Amino acid sequence: MKLFFIALGILLLGGLFSAFIKEKFKLITLTLFTAIAMFLLLIPSLQVLFSGGMQGAQLYFSPMFGNINFMLDSLSAFFVTVISVMSFLGLIYANGYIKPYLNRNMNISSHCIFLTLLIVSMLCVVTVQNALAFLIVWEIMSLSSFFLVIFENNKKDVLNAGIKYLVYMHISVIFIISAFAIANIKTGSLDFNDFAIFLNQNQHFANIIFLLAFMGFGTKAGFVPFHNWLPDAHPAAPTHVSGIMSGVMIKTGIYGILRTLCFTGMPSKFIAYTVLITAIISALWGVLYAITQHDIKRLLAYHSIENIGIIGIGIGVGLIGVVYGNPAVAVMGFAGGILHILNHSIFKELLFFAAGSVYIKAHTRNIEMLGGLIKKMPFTAILFIIGSVAICGLPPFNGFISEFLIYAAMIIGLPAPTTAAFMTLVISIAALALIGTMAILCFTKASGVMFLGSPRSEHASNIDSEADKIMIFPMIILAFLCFFIGIFPQYIINIVMQPVEMLLQGSVIPPVVSAVEDMISSISVIFLVFIVLLIAMCILRLLINKRQRQHTTWGCGYDKPNNRMQYTASSYAGLFVSTLKPMFKRISHIKKPKDIFPKEAYYEMEIEDIEEAYIVKPLLKLDEKFLAKFEKIQNGNMQQYILFGLIFLIVAIIGLIYFG
C-alpha cells in the first residue's frame, strides 16, 4: 500500500503545483503527475488482481475516527485499475479540449484542483474500510464533481444542472448514512469488517442495510427512479469530465453495492429479485429515452443509465444463482456484470470524447444540425462508429463479451427450481435482447445523421479540419482496448474472476471457472477466423471493383439533391417512438407559416422524461409554494433577524432544561 499512498500524494502535489504555473501549462503538468501516479497505482493493483491476495494499511487520524483501514483486495484493485487508467486518458484528452477556453483567457486553476480531488477521492472511496472516512471522501467526490460540472457557470442551464446533481447526491448520501448508522448502532464500530461479522449472523438487518445502501449507491450509479440528475449533468459538464463521470465516477455507486454485498453475506431472494428487476427497468428506460434525444451528450447520458442497468442485470443474475445454489449462474452473472464495468468505461469514454471533438469543431451538440462529418473528421467518425458497435454489444468488440456472459448465465439458469425464477430469467433474456436492438437503432441514428449524408447547417459546413491530435490519441487507445478485449477476452477474464471469487466468498467451483475460460477462449478463436474472412472479402471486393465502372446513384429526377432530402434523427426513429407514446411527454415548438411564401417556419418536438414531468417537477412546485409562505420573514430587517435568533436561542435553552 505504500505505492498507493505515494501515488495519492503525487496526484495532490500535481493539482497544487498546477495552480501556480501559467494557464497553458496547467493541464500538461497535471497530466504528467497523473501519469506517474497511474504507473504507481497499477503496480499494487495488478499484483492483487493476478495473485488474488490483498494489501492493507492502518492509519490513525483522531479518537473520533480511530484506526482507519485501507484495503486493496480484489474488488478494490479492479476499481483502482479502472479509475487510474480512465482518469489518465481523460486528462490527456482535456489538454486538447480546454484549448479553446484558454484562448478566451479563462482561468482553469480551480478546474485542475477539482479534477485532482475527484480522482483522489474516487481512489479513496474504493479502498477505505471505515464508514465515517468513507462518507467524507464520498462527499469530497460529490462536491469536486459538482464544481467540475459547473465549469461554464456563466450559463444558466449549466448551473441548474449542477445544483440538481448536488441535490441528488445529498439525497443519496442520506440513504448511505442511514445504512451505516444502523450498522454502527448494532456493532458499536465504524469498520467494515465488524459490519460483516454482525450482518452475516443477522439476515433481517442485512436486508434492511442492503436496501438502504442500494438506494443510496444506486442514485450515484443512475438506477431508475433516481436517475434524473444524469441526463442533465453530463451535457452540462466539459466533455472530459463527462467521460470520467460516466466512465468511472458512476461506477463508484456499483462499487458501493458490491462492497455492501461483501459484508451483508448471503442475500435473500427478495434482494436478488429487487436488484434484477430494478436493473431491467433502468436499462430499458435508459435506452428508450436515448432513442428520442437529439443532443448527442444527453443521448450518451441516457445510455449510461442503460449500461448501468446491464451491469445490474449481471449482478442480479449472479445473486439469483447464489440464492438458488447454482454456481455456474452465479459465476457467469457476476463475471459479466463486473466485466461490463470495465467495458462500459472504455467505450463510453470513447463515445463522449468523439462527441466532444465534434462539439469543439461544430459548436453544437444537436445531431440534427450536423451531417457529412466523416469527410471532414474521418478519424473521429471511425472512432465513434467503433464505440457505437461496442456499446451495442456486437462482435468482435468488448461489449459483446460481457453481455454474452450475462446471456449465458441466464440461459444456463433456465432449468430453474421455481416458476418465479424461470419467468424472471425468461423476461430478463427478452429484455436484454430488446435493449440491444434499441441500442442498435439509437446508434445507427446518431452515427448516420452526424457523419453520413451532407451537412444540414452552417455548423457542419464550416468545419475545416479534424480534431486536435492530443484528443485523437486517447480515443485510439480506447478503440484499441475495445478491439483487444473483444478478440482476446481470455486475458481479461482471469482478472475479472478474482473479484467474482471474493463476492462469492471463496465458494467459486474451479470446474465452473475453467468452463467459462474455455468458452471465452473459443469465442476468441471464432472472432479471429471471422476477422480473417472479413479481410479476405474486403480484398476480393476491392479487386472486383477495379474492373467496374462507377456511376452516381440515380436521384429520382432531382438534378441537385440537398440536405432536406435525407433522413433526420426524428424521422429515423419516429416510427418506433410513435408506437410507445404513453412512455413520453411530448413538448412541441411550432412556428406556422403565415404567408404564401413564408420566410420562416419550423416544427420541433422535445421529449421529456415522464418521471421528471409528473413526479419531480410537481414536487418542486409544491416545495416552492410552501417556501413562498415564509418570504415575509426575509424582509431585510436586521433587528428582526436578531429577534428570530434570540427567540430560537430561548426555546433551545428551555428545551434543554426541560428534557435534560
N, C-alpha and C positions, 0 to 999 in steps of 0.2 A: 504493500500500500504506500510505501514511501514515494514511489514514482507517481502514484495517483495524486498525492498532496503536492508534490513538486510541480506537476502539470497544472493543478489549480492555481498555484502561486504564480506560475508563468503567465497564465491567462489573465489573472488580475493585474499583474505587472504590465502586460501588454495594453490592457484597457486604460490603465492610469498613465502610462508613458505616451500613448497616442493623444491624450488630451493636451499635451504641451508642445506638440510639433505642428508644422504647417498643415493646413487643411488637406492639400493634395497628397500628403504622405501618411495621413492618419490610418486609413484602411489598409494600406500596404504594410505598415508597421504591425497593425493588429493581426493581419493575415500571417505574417512571418512568425509572430509569437504563438499564434494558434497552430501553425504547422508543427512547431517544436512540441507544443503541449499534446497535440494529437499523436505524435510518434511515441511520446512517453506514456500516454494513456493506453495505446494499443498493446504495448508490451505486457503489462499485467493482465489486461482483459482477455487477450488471445491465449495467454498461458492458462488462464482459468477455463476458457471455453474448450481448449484442446485436451487439457488434463482432467477436467471435471472436478478439480479441487476448489479451494476458496482461499481468499486472503482477507485479513481483517486488521483493524487497528482500533484502539480505545483511547479517546481523548477526554480529559476532564476540563470543563469550562467554568462551572459555578455550582454551588449547592442546589440551585433551582433545577439545573439540567442533570446534575450528577455525571456519571460516566456515559459518554455517547459513543456507541459502537458504529464504526463504518465497516461495511461488509461488501466484499467483491466476490459474490458467489456466481453461479452460472447465469442466473436471471439478470443480476446487476451487470455482469460483464457483457452480456449480449446488448443491453441498452446503452452501456458506456461506449461500446464499439460503434453502434449506430449513431449516437449523438455526436461523438467526436468527428467521425468521417463526414457526416452530412453537414454539420455546422461549418467545418473547414471548407467544403465545397461551396457552401452558401456565402462565405466571406470572400472567396476568390471571385465569385460572380458579382458580389457587391462592388468590387473595385471598378467594374465597368458600368454597372447600373447607376452608381452615385455620381458619375462624371457630369451629367447634365445639371445636377443640383449644385455641384461645386462651381459650375460656370455662372450660376445665379448668386454666387457669394453666400451660400448657405453654410452655417456652422454645423459640423457633424460630430463635434466632440462628445456631446451627451449621447448621440446615437451610438458611437463606438463603445462608450462605457456601458450602456444598457445592453448592447449585443454581448459584451463580455459577461455581464451579470446574468443574462439569460442562459448562456452556455454553462457557466459555473453552477448556477442554481439547478439546472437540469441534471448535471452530473452528481450533485449532492443529493437530489431527490431520489435517485435510483441507487444510492449507496448507504445513506444514513439509516440507522436502525432504532432511532429514538423518536417517539411520537411528537414531542414538543419541538425538537430540532427539525423534524420533517415538516411540520406546519410552518415554521419560519422560512425555510428555504423554498417551500411551496409558494408562500406569499411573495417572496422576492422574485420568483419566476413569473408570477402573475403580474406584478407591478412593472417589472422590467419589460415584459412583452407588451403591456399596455402603453408604455411610453414609446416603444418601437412602432406600434400600430398608428399612433397619432403623430408620426414623423412630419406629415404635411398638415400641421394643426391650423393652418390658415383656411382650411376647407371645412365647412360646417358638417358635411356628411361624414368626414373622417373623424371629427370629434364625437359625433353622435355614435358612430360605430365603436370607437374606443370606450366611451362611457358604458355602452351596452355590454361590451365584452367584460369590463371591470365588474359590473353588477352581477353578471352570470358567474364570474369566477368567485365572487364572495358568497353567492348562493351555494355554489359547490362546496366551498370550504366549511360552511355551516354543517353540512351532512358529514364531512370528514371529521370535523371536530367532535360531532355527536358520537360517531363510531369510536373514536379514540377515547373520548371521555368515559363511555360505558366500560370499555376495556380497562382503563386506568382505575376506575372505581372498584372493579371486581378483582383486579390484580394488585393494586397499590404500586404499580410500576409504569414507566413510560417506555420500557424496552420491548421491541417486537418479539423477542424470544420468550419473554414472560407472557405476552399475549398468546403466543402459540401454545404454551403449556396449559394455560387455563381453557382456551377455546377448544382444544382437541378433546377436552373432557366435558364440555358443556355445549351440546348441539343447539339448544334453544338460543343462547346468547350469540353463538357463532352465526346463526342465520340472521339475527337482528343486525349484528355488526356488519355482516357482508352486504346486506341490502342497503344500509346507510352508506357504506363505502362505495357501493356500486352506483348509487345516485350521485354521490359527490364526484367520484373519479369519472363517471360516465358523462357528467356535464363538461368536464375538461376535454374528454375524448370526442364528444359530439354525438352521443347517442340521442335518438329521439326519445322523449319530447324536450330534452334540454339542449337542443342543437342550434337555436335561433341566433346565437351570437356569431356562429362560424361563417355563414354566408355574408355577413356584413364586415367582419373584422379582416378577413383575408383580402378582399378587394381594396380595403382602405389602406392596408399596410404596404410598404415598399415590397417589391417582388421577392427580394432575397429573404426578407422577414417572413413573407407569406410561405415561401418554400420551407424555411426552417420550422415555422409554426405548424404547417400542415404535415410536413415530412417527419418531424421529430417531436415537437412540443406536445401535440395532442396525444402522442404515444405514451407520454408520462401518465396519462389517465389510464391507459391499458396496463402500464406497469403497476399502478396502484391497485387495480383489480386483481392482477395476478399475484402481487405481493400479499394482498388480503387473503387470497386463496391459500397461500403458503402457511398462514398462521391460523386460519379457521378450520383446517383439516378437511375431512370428508364432507362434501356438500350434500345437502338434502335434494330430493327430487324437485321440490318446489324451486330451489335456487337454480338448478340446471335448466329447467324449463323457462324460468323467468329470463335468464341470460340469453337463451337461444331465441325465444320469441321476440324479445326487445331488439336483438341484433337483426333478425329478419325484417322487422318493421323499419328499422333505421336504414338498412341497405336499400330496401325498396323505395322508401321515402326519398332518400338522397338521390338516387339515380333518376327517379321520376321527375323531381324538380330540376335536376341538372339539364334534362332534355329541353325544358321550357326557357332556359336562360340564354340571353344574348350577350351579356357581359362575360368575357372569357374567364376572368378570375373568379367571378361568382359561380360560374359553371363548374370550375375546378373545385371550388369550396364545397359545393353540394356533393361532388364525387368523393371528397374526403369523408363526408358522412356515410356515403355508400360503402367505402372501403373499410371504415371503422366497423360498419355493420358486418362486412365479410369476415374481418378479424374476430368479431364477436361470435359469428356463426361457428367458426373453428373452435373457439373456446367453449361455446355452448355444447357443441357435439362432443368435445372431449369430456365435458362434465357428464353428459348422458352416458358415455362409455364408462366413466368411473362409477356412477351410481348403480348401473346395471351390471357391473363386473365384466365388461368386455374390454380387455386391454388393447386389442387392435384398434377399436374405435377411439379409445382414449388417446393412444399414442398418435395416431394419424390426425385426429381432430386438433389436438394441441400443437402438433408439428406444423400443420397447415396454417393455423392461426398465427403462430409465432413467426413462421417464415414470411407470412404476408405482412407482418410489421416491417420487416426489412425490405421486402419488395415494394410495398407502398411508399416507403421513404424514398426509394430510388426513383421510381417512375413519376411520383408526384412532384418531387423537386425538379425533375427534368421538364415536366409539363409546365410548371409555374415559371421556370427560368425561360423557356421558349416563349411563353405568353408575355413575360416581362420584356423580352427582346423586341417583340412586335410592338408593345406599348411604347417603348422608348423611341422607336422609329416612326410609328404611325400616330402617336399621341391620342390614341383611343383604345378602349377595351371592347367596344361594340363590334362584334363579328359581322354584323350586317353592313358595316361601313368599310369592310376590308375586301379581300379578294385578289387573286393573281399574285400573291406574295412569294410563291415558290420560285418565280422568275427573278425576283429581286433579293430574296433572303433564302437561298436554297438550303444552306446548312440548317438554319433554324426550322425550316419547313420539314426537312427529312427527320431531324431530331424530334420534333413534335409528333410526327407520324409514328416514329418508333415508340415514343412514350404512350401514344394512343393505343397502339397494338398491345403493348404490355399491360395497360390498365384494363383493357377489355378481356384479359385472360386468354389471349390467343397464342398458340405456339408460333415460333420457338422461343418466346421471351419469358421473363421470370414470373409474370403474373399467372401464367398457365400452371406453373409447378405448384404454387401454394394452393390455388383453387382446386387443382387435381387431387391433392392430398385431402382436402376437405370433402370433395365429392366421394373419394374412395372410402373415407371414414363413414360417410352417411350410407353408402351402398352396402358396405360390409355389415353395418348395424341394422339393416332392414329385417333380418330374421329376429325381430325384437321380442322380448319376453312379454310385453303388454301391447294392447291395441293403441293406447295413448302414445307410446314410444314409436310404434310403427307409423302411425298417422303423422306424427310430428316430423319424423325423418323424411317421409314422402313429400310433405309440404315444403320442408327445407330444401330438398333436391330441386323441386319445381321452382321455388323462389330463387335459388341461386342461378338456375338456368335462365329465368326471366330477367334477372339482374344483368347477366352477361349480355343478353340480347338487347336490352335497353341501353347498355353502355356502348355497344357497337353502333346503335342508332345515333346516340349522342355525339360520339367522336367522329363518325363519318360526316355528320352535320358540321361539327366545328372545324375539322381539317379541310373538308371540301369548300366550305364557304370562305374560310380565311385564306387558303393557299391556292386554290384552283380557280379557274374562270378568269374573269377580267376585273380590274379594280372597280369597286362600287362607289367610291367617293374620292375626294382630293386627298384624304388621309392616306389612302393606299397608293394613289397615283404619285404622290410626292416623295415616296420612299426611294432613295437613290443608292443605297448600299446595304450590305449585310451588317449584323450587329457586331459590336466590338469583339475582337478575338479573345479578350480575357473573359468575356461572357460565354463564348462558344466552348472554351476549353473545359469547364466543369460539366457542361452538357454532354460533351463527347465521352467523358469519363462515366457519367451516369448511364448513357446509352450503351456503352460497353458492358457495364455491370448488368444491365437488363439482359443483354445477349448472353453474357458469360454464365449467369445463374440459370438461364433458360436452357443452355446447351450442356453445361456441366454441373447440374444440381447436386451430384453426389459429393462434391467438395464442400458444399454449404450445409447439406442435411446433417452431417456429423456435428457441426457447431450447434444447430438447432436442437438436436437430441439432448444436449446437456441441460438446458433449462426445462425441457419436457420431462426428463427424469426427475428433476428437482420438484416440479409441480406434482408429479405422481408419487413423490416422497420415496423414491427408490424402488417402486413396485413395477418398473418397466421390465417386461419379459424380453430377454435377449433375442429369442427367435422372432418376435414381432419387429424389433428394431432391424434385424437382419433382413426380414422380408421387405420392409419399407425401403431399405438401402438398395436391395436388389431391384425393386420396382423402379426406383428413381434412376438407377444405372441403365435399365432397359430403355427408359424414356430418352436418356441421353444418346444411346445408340440410334434409336429411331429418328431423332432430330438431326443427327449428323448425316444419316442416309438421306433424309428429306432435303437438307441443305445442298448436298452434292447433286441430287436430282434437279433441284431448282436452278442451280448454277448451270448445269448442263442444258436445261431447257432454255435459259436466257441466252446462252451462247448460240444454240441452234436457231433461236428466233432472230438474233442479230444477223446470222448468216443468210437466213431466208429473206429478211427484209432488204438486204443489199440488192437482191435480184428484182425487187418490186418497185413500181413507180409510186411515188407519194402524191396524194391529191388532198385538197381541203375537203372537209366534211360539208355535205350539201346543206345549205342554210335555209331550206324550205321556201326559197324565193326571195329571202331577205338579202339585199346586197351588202349591207353594213350592220352585222349583229352588234348589239350594245349590251351594257350590263343589266338592263331591265329585262332581258330575255333569259336570265339564268335564275336558278333556284335561290331563294332567300332562306335564311335559317328558319324563319317562321313557316314558310310553305313546306320546307323539307320535313319538319316534324309535325306539321299541322294536323294531318290525318290521325296520327297516333294520339296527339294531345286531345283532339276533339272527342275521342272515344272515352276519355276519362275526365269529363267536365266537372263532376262533383268533387274531384280531388283538388281543384284550383279555385282561386278567386281571381277573376279577370278584371283588369282595370284598363279601359280603352281611352286613348287620347286621339281625338279626331278633329281635323280641320277640313270641313266640307268645301268643295268647290262652289263658288257663287256665280261666276261669270261663265260665258260660253267658252272662253279661252282662259281658264284660270291660271294665274301666275304661280300659285302655291296651294297645295292640298296634300294632306298626309293622314295616315291611319297607323297608330302604334298601339300594340297591346302589351300590357305588363302583367305578369303572373305573380301573385302574392301568396306566400305560404299561408295556408288556411289556419294553422295554429297561431301564426303571428296576427292574422286578421281577426280571428274570432275569440282568441283567448288572451294573448299578450297585450294587444292594444286596448281592448275593453278594460283590462285590469289597470293599465296605466292611466286611462281616463278616470276611473274610479278613484285612483290614488291622487290624481291632480285635483279632483273635486273636493276630496277630503282635506288635502293640504291647503286648498284655497280658503277654507274656513278660518285658517289661522293667519291669513295675510294681515289682518288688522293689528296683530301683535307686533309685526315687524314694521313699525312706523318711523324709525329713525330717531326716536326719543331716547337718549342715553339714560336719563333718570328712570324712565320706565323699565329699561332693560336691567338696571341695577336693582330696582324693586322686585322684578321677577326672580332674579338671582337670590335676593335676600329671603323671599318667601320660600323658595326651594330649599335654601340652607336651613331655615327654621323647621320646615316639615321633615327634612332629613334628620336633624338633631332630635326632634320629638320621636320620630320613628325608632332611632337607635336607643333612646332612653326607655321607650315603652317595650320594644321587643328584645332589647339587650338584657 
